[in-house]
Amino acid sequence: MGDRCYMKLTCRRQDLPRDVPFLAEHGPGGNYGNGRVACDRRRYADIEAGHDGGFVIAWTRSSNRPNAASLQAVRDYLAIERAVQRAFLRLARPQPHA
């Protein structure tokens, strides 16, 4: 059985293929789970996501708490995702002609 997965990328047609703010997600493959990807032209984040749209958080058994780096990775992803969504809204507005 082959390793089947997909990748979905959202960006403006006129921006491809360079310097593109984007949001992407991919389905699971043979040795990895779902993932979410965001890039706002300056920052990039790629994190593991759960099957129901949540995020995968690493757990530290010794402290019985979430791993701090894992939580920070989710926070970083969400900040970049918000920046991209705001950029998409700005790009969707009609621009006045000069």
N, CA, C and O atoms as a DFTB+ gen file, in Angstrom:
392 C
 N C O
     1  1       0.851      -1.177       0.000
     2  2       0.000       0.000       0.000
     3  2       0.894       1.237       0.000
     4  3       1.850       1.302       0.773
     5  1       0.605       2.199      -0.838
     6  2       1.394       3.414      -0.948
     7  2       1.082       4.412       0.146
     8  3       0.097       4.274       0.872
     9  1       1.916       5.397       0.252
    10  2       1.749       6.481       1.213
    11  2       0.901       7.559       0.552
    12  3       1.389       8.306      -0.296
    13  1      -0.354       7.640       0.937
    14  2      -1.276       8.597       0.318
    15  2      -1.487       9.784       1.249
    16  3      -1.728       9.615       2.444
    17  1      -1.395      10.973       0.694
    18  2      -1.663      12.185       1.451
    19  2      -2.055      13.277       0.466
    20  3      -2.041      13.058      -0.746
    21  1      -2.399      14.434       0.975
    22  2      -2.743      15.561       0.120
    23  2      -2.203      16.828       0.743
    24  3      -1.864      16.855       1.926
    25  1      -2.125      17.872      -0.051
    26  2      -1.739      19.190       0.434
    27  2      -2.697      20.184      -0.176
    28  3      -2.956      20.142      -1.378
    29  1      -3.230      21.082       0.643
    30  2      -4.142      22.128       0.188
    31  2      -3.454      23.456       0.456
    32  3      -2.975      23.689       1.566
    33  1      -3.396      24.333      -0.544
    34  2      -2.725      25.617      -0.423
    35  2      -3.682      26.704      -0.883
    36  3      -4.305      26.584      -1.938
    37  1      -3.800      27.772      -0.088
    38  2      -4.674      28.886      -0.423
    39  2      -3.834      30.137      -0.615
    40  3      -3.154      30.580       0.311
    41  1      -3.878      30.707      -1.812
    42  2      -3.199      31.968      -2.088
    43  2      -3.853      32.594      -3.314
    44  3      -4.673      31.968      -3.986
    45  1      -3.479      33.834      -3.591
    46  2      -4.032      34.498      -4.757
    47  2      -3.329      34.024      -6.018
    48  3      -2.113      33.833      -6.021
    49  1      -4.084      33.837      -7.079
    50  2      -3.528      33.340      -8.341
    51  2      -2.403      34.253      -8.844
    52  3      -1.373      33.760      -9.304
    53  1      -2.590      35.583      -8.762
    54  2      -1.587      36.492      -9.302
    55  2      -0.301      36.520      -8.482
    56  3       0.696      37.070      -8.950
    57  1      -0.284      35.947      -7.271
    58  2       0.924      35.916      -6.446
    59  2       1.840      34.742      -6.779
    60  3       3.029      34.812      -6.472
    61  1       1.349      33.675      -7.388
    62  2       2.206      32.508      -7.622
    63  2       3.233      32.800      -8.681
    64  3       2.943      33.517      -9.639
    65  1       4.440      32.260      -8.534
    66  2       4.889      31.280      -7.549
    67  2       5.830      31.837      -6.490
    68  3       6.441      31.030      -5.789
    69  1       6.003      33.153      -6.311
    70  2       7.058      33.649      -5.419
    71  2       6.503      34.538      -4.301
    72  3       5.455      35.165      -4.457
    73  1       7.210      34.583      -3.187
    74  2       6.952      35.472      -2.060
    75  2       5.466      35.554      -1.720
    76  3       4.868      36.627      -1.794
    77  1       4.881      34.442      -1.355
    78  2       3.444      34.319      -1.213
    79  2       3.046      34.118       0.245
    80  3       3.548      33.203       0.898
    81  1       2.141      34.968       0.773
    82  2       1.568      34.610       2.062
    83  2       0.579      33.476       1.821
    84  3      -0.218      33.543       0.885
    85  1       0.617      32.442       2.647
    86  2      -0.286      31.326       2.410
    87  2      -0.628      30.586       3.690
    88  3       0.072      30.672       4.699
    89  1      -1.726      29.860       3.607
    90  2      -2.135      28.894       4.618
    91  2      -2.256      27.567       3.904
    92  3      -2.752      27.517       2.779
    93  1      -1.818      26.502       4.525
    94  2      -1.893      25.186       3.915
    95  2      -2.173      24.154       4.991
    96  3      -1.964      24.397       6.180
    97  1      -2.641      23.021       4.559
    98  2      -2.825      21.897       5.469
    99  2      -2.576      20.631       4.676
   100  3      -2.716      20.609       3.453
   101  1      -2.205      19.575       5.389
   102  2      -2.017      18.309       4.698
   103  2      -2.604      17.189       5.528
   104  3      -2.678      17.268       6.755
   105  1      -3.015      16.158       4.843
   106  2      -3.564      14.990       5.506
   107  2      -2.459      14.061       5.955
   108  3      -1.286      14.288       5.658
   109  1      -2.831      13.021       6.667
   110  2      -1.824      12.108       7.179
   111  2      -1.210      11.268       6.074
   112  3      -1.846      10.963       5.065
   113  1       0.020      10.912       6.290
   114  2       0.709       9.971       5.414
   115  2       1.005       8.720       6.212
   116  3       0.416       8.505       7.271
   117  1       1.889       7.910       5.728
   118  2       2.178       6.653       6.391
   119  2       2.788       6.791       7.771
   120  3       2.447       6.025       8.672
   121  1       3.690       7.757       7.959
   122  2       4.397       7.885       9.232
   123  2       4.203       9.241       9.896
   124  3       4.972       9.602      10.787
   125  1       3.216       9.979       9.492
   126  2       2.978      11.283      10.101
   127  2       1.491      11.582      10.068
   128  3       0.744      10.987       9.291
   129  1       1.060      12.517      10.927
   130  2      -0.349      12.871      11.014
   131  2      -0.677      14.108      10.199
   132  3       0.139      14.586       9.411
   133  1      -1.892      14.621      10.402
   134  2      -2.317      15.853       9.744
   135  2      -1.387      16.991      10.145
   136  3      -0.750      16.943      11.197
   137  1      -1.316      17.995       9.313
   138  2      -0.480      19.147       9.627
   139  2      -1.093      20.427       9.116
   140  3      -1.934      20.411       8.217
   141  1      -0.666      21.545       9.696
   142  2      -1.094      22.871       9.255
   143  2       0.149      23.710       9.043
   144  3       1.106      23.628       9.813
   145  1       0.131      24.517       7.991
   146  2       1.287      25.314       7.602
   147  2       0.820      26.736       7.356
   148  3      -0.243      26.953       6.773
   149  1       1.613      27.711       7.801
   150  2       1.288      29.116       7.544
   151  2       2.574      29.875       7.255
   152  3       3.621      29.594       7.839
   153  1       2.481      30.842       6.345
   154  2       3.609      31.712       6.022
   155  2       3.051      33.104       5.746
   156  3       2.123      33.256       4.951
   157  1       3.615      34.124       6.402
   158  2       3.137      35.497       6.177
   159  2       4.159      36.333       5.408
   160  3       4.169      37.559       5.522
   161  1       4.999      35.691       4.645
   162  2       6.090      36.269       3.853
   163  2       7.356      36.455       4.675
   164  3       8.446      36.543       4.108
   165  1       7.238      36.519       5.998
   166  2       8.413      36.685       6.853
   167  2       8.614      35.487       7.770
   168  3       9.742      35.047       7.994
   169  1       7.518      34.966       8.294
   170  2       7.577      33.862       9.250
   171  2       6.881      32.634       8.662
   172  3       5.967      32.748       7.845
   173  1       7.334      31.469       9.095
   174  2       6.808      30.195       8.610
   175  2       6.586      29.294       9.818
   176  3       7.427      29.246      10.716
   177  1       5.465      28.583       9.848
   178  2       5.184      27.617      10.911
   179  2       4.561      26.377      10.306
   180  3       3.714      26.469       9.418
   181  1       4.974      25.230      10.780
   182  2       4.479      23.929      10.322
   183  2       4.275      23.092      11.572
   184  3       5.241      22.709      12.232
   185  1       3.006      22.802      11.905
   186  2       2.725      22.084      13.141
   187  2       1.830      20.878      12.884
   188  3       1.117      20.812      11.882
   189  1       1.883      19.943      13.795
   190  2       1.048      18.749      13.701
   191  2      -0.353      19.084      14.202
   192  3      -0.511      19.772      15.211
   193  1      -1.357      18.600      13.498
   194  2      -2.751      18.886      13.850
   195  2      -3.499      17.580      14.092
   196  3      -3.157      16.533      13.543
   197  1      -4.516      17.672      14.919
   198  2      -5.345      16.500      15.190
   199  2      -6.347      16.255      14.083
   200  3      -6.492      17.076      13.178
   201  1      -7.029      15.145      14.151
   202  2      -7.986      14.771      13.115
   203  2      -9.233      15.644      13.116
   204  3      -9.904      15.757      12.090
   205  1      -9.560      16.268      14.256
   206  2     -10.783      17.070      14.347
   207  2     -10.502      18.564      14.337
   208  3     -11.330      19.348      14.802
   209  1      -9.356      18.970      13.820
   210  2      -9.055      20.383      13.690
   211  2      -8.282      20.966      14.851
   212  3      -7.971      22.157      14.840
   213  1      -7.964      20.171      15.846
   214  2      -7.181      20.665      16.977
   215  2      -5.697      20.595      16.677
   216  3      -5.290      20.440      15.526
   217  1      -4.904      20.711      17.711
   218  2      -3.452      20.645      17.561
   219  2      -2.907      19.529      18.435
   220  3      -3.503      19.181      19.455
   221  1      -1.782      18.974      18.037
   222  2      -1.117      17.940      18.814
   223  2      -0.128      18.633      19.742
   224  3       0.737      19.381      19.285
   225  1      -0.252      18.392      21.025
   226  2       0.616      18.991      22.039
   227  2       1.456      17.887      22.666
   228  3       0.923      16.878      23.128
   229  1       2.770      18.081      22.680
   230  2       3.642      17.117      23.354
   231  2       3.436      17.233      24.857
   232  3       3.227      18.328      25.379
   233  1       3.495      16.107      25.546
   234  2       3.253      16.056      26.982
   235  2       4.526      15.596      27.687
   236  3       5.167      14.635      27.262
   237  1       4.884      16.284      28.761
   238  2       6.054      15.914      29.546
   239  2       5.603      15.085      30.736
   240  3       4.974      15.602      31.658
   241  1       5.924      13.807      30.713
   242  2       5.467      12.902      31.777
   243  2       6.006      13.288      33.141
   244  3       5.271      13.250      34.128
   245  1       7.278      13.660      33.214
   246  2       7.894      13.921      34.512
   247  2       7.225      15.072      35.265
   248  3       7.128      15.038      36.491
   249  1       6.768      16.082      34.536
   250  2       6.088      17.210      35.186
   251  2       4.570      17.117      35.077
   252  3       3.838      17.891      35.693
   253  1       4.115      16.152      34.277
   254  2       2.681      15.976      34.025
   255  2       2.047      17.263      33.501
   256  3       0.954      17.657      33.907
   257  1       2.777      17.907      32.581
   258  2       2.317      19.165      31.986
   259  2       2.636      19.174      30.490
   260  3       3.483      18.411      30.027
   261  1       1.958      20.034      29.742
   262  2       2.293      20.173      28.322
   263  2       3.726      20.686      28.167
   264  3       4.219      21.448      28.999
   265  1       4.377      20.260      27.105
   266  2       5.723      20.705      26.787
   267  2       5.674      22.171      26.365
   268  3       4.890      22.543      25.493
   269  1       6.514      23.005      26.986
   270  2       6.496      24.453      26.719
   271  2       6.796      24.771      25.258
   272  3       6.163      25.656      24.682
   273  1       7.747      24.070      24.650
   274  2       8.090      24.325      23.242
   275  2       6.928      23.973      22.329
   276  3       6.693      24.654      21.330
   277  1       6.200      22.918      22.661
   278  2       5.047      22.506      21.873
   279  2       3.945      23.562      21.931
   280  3       3.339      23.896      20.912
   281  1       3.691      24.084      23.132
   282  2       2.689      25.147      23.274
   283  2       3.112      26.403      22.517
   284  3       2.283      27.057      21.884
   285  1       4.394      26.741      22.582
   286  2       4.884      27.922      21.874
   287  2       4.756      27.757      20.364
   288  3       4.454      28.717      19.656
   289  1       4.985      26.548      19.875
   290  2       4.839      26.293      18.436
   291  2       3.402      26.541      17.980
   292  3       3.182      27.090      16.900
   293  1       2.425      26.143      18.793
   294  2       1.021      26.393      18.454
   295  2       0.739      27.888      18.490
   296  3       0.091      28.421      17.590
   297  1       1.227      28.571      19.533
   298  2       1.028      30.032      19.618
   299  2       1.645      30.749      18.417
   300  3       1.041      31.662      17.854
   301  1       2.844      30.332      18.032
   302  2       3.505      30.936      16.865
   303  2       2.689      30.693      15.603
   304  3       2.476      31.613      14.814
   305  1       2.230      29.456      15.408
   306  2       1.416      29.140      14.236
   307  2       0.166      30.024      14.197
   308  3      -0.149      30.615      13.164
   309  1      -0.547      30.113      15.333
   310  2      -1.789      30.896      15.375
   311  2      -1.541      32.371      15.081
   312  3      -2.360      33.012      14.422
   313  1      -0.431      32.917      15.555
   314  2      -0.099      34.319      15.271
   315  2       0.142      34.524      13.779
   316  3      -0.326      35.505      13.203
   317  1       0.865      33.609      13.158
   318  2       1.134      33.718      11.725
   319  2      -0.154      33.517      10.936
   320  3      -0.401      34.229       9.963
   321  1      -0.979      32.553      11.346
   322  2      -2.258      32.314      10.667
   323  2      -3.136      33.569      10.713
   324  3      -3.745      33.937       9.708
   325  1      -3.201      34.225      11.874
   326  2      -3.992      35.467      11.985
   327  2      -3.440      36.550      11.061
   328  3      -4.206      37.256      10.405
   329  1      -2.114      36.684      11.005
   330  2      -1.503      37.686      10.128
   331  2      -1.845      37.416       8.670
   332  3      -2.138      38.351       7.924
   333  1      -1.813      36.167       8.255
   334  2      -2.144      35.817       6.871
   335  2      -3.620      36.099       6.595
   336  3      -3.958      36.637       5.540
   337  1      -4.491      35.747       7.523
   338  2      -5.922      36.003       7.329
   339  2      -6.198      37.503       7.213
   340  3      -7.025      37.918       6.401
   341  1      -5.507      38.322       8.025
   342  2      -5.670      39.788       7.901
   343  2      -5.162      40.260       6.545
   344  3      -5.778      41.124       5.919
   345  1      -4.035      39.698       6.083
   346  2      -3.494      40.065       4.768
   347  2      -4.468      39.685       3.663
   348  3      -4.663      40.448       2.717
   349  1      -5.079      38.511       3.776
   350  2      -6.069      38.097       2.771
   351  2      -7.240      39.074       2.732
   352  3      -7.729      39.410       1.653
   353  1      -7.693      39.531       3.898
   354  2      -8.807      40.500       3.934
   355  2      -8.404      41.810       3.267
   356  3      -9.185      42.385       2.509
   357  1      -7.192      42.287       3.543
   358  2      -6.719      43.521       2.897
   359  2      -6.621      43.339       1.390
   360  3      -7.000      44.233       0.633
   361  1      -6.123      42.203       0.949
   362  2      -5.976      41.941      -0.482
   363  2      -7.319      41.795      -1.187
   364  3      -7.425      42.058      -2.385
   365  1      -8.337      41.380      -0.452
   366  2      -9.658      41.170      -1.048
   367  2     -10.414      42.479      -1.255
   368  3     -11.339      42.546      -2.065
   369  1     -10.019      43.521      -0.522
   370  2     -10.699      44.812      -0.666
   371  2     -10.294      45.467      -1.985
   372  3      -9.134      45.396      -2.392
   373  1     -11.256      46.104      -2.645
   374  2     -10.911      46.813      -3.882
   375  2      -9.909      47.931      -3.579
   376  3     -10.063      48.668      -2.605
   377  1      -8.898      48.044      -4.412
   378  2      -7.870      49.075      -4.238
   379  2      -8.230      50.290      -5.090
   380  3      -8.570      50.143      -6.264
   381  1      -8.157      51.505      -4.503
   382  2      -8.422      52.707      -5.316
   383  2      -7.330      52.859      -6.378
   384  3      -6.156      52.574      -6.142
   385  1      -7.760      53.315      -7.546
   386  2      -6.782      53.530      -8.635
   387  2      -6.146      54.881      -8.452
   388  3      -6.821      55.863      -8.142
   389  1      -4.851      54.928      -8.643
   390  2      -4.104      56.192      -8.459
   391  2      -4.153      57.039      -9.697
   392  3      -3.583      58.129      -9.721
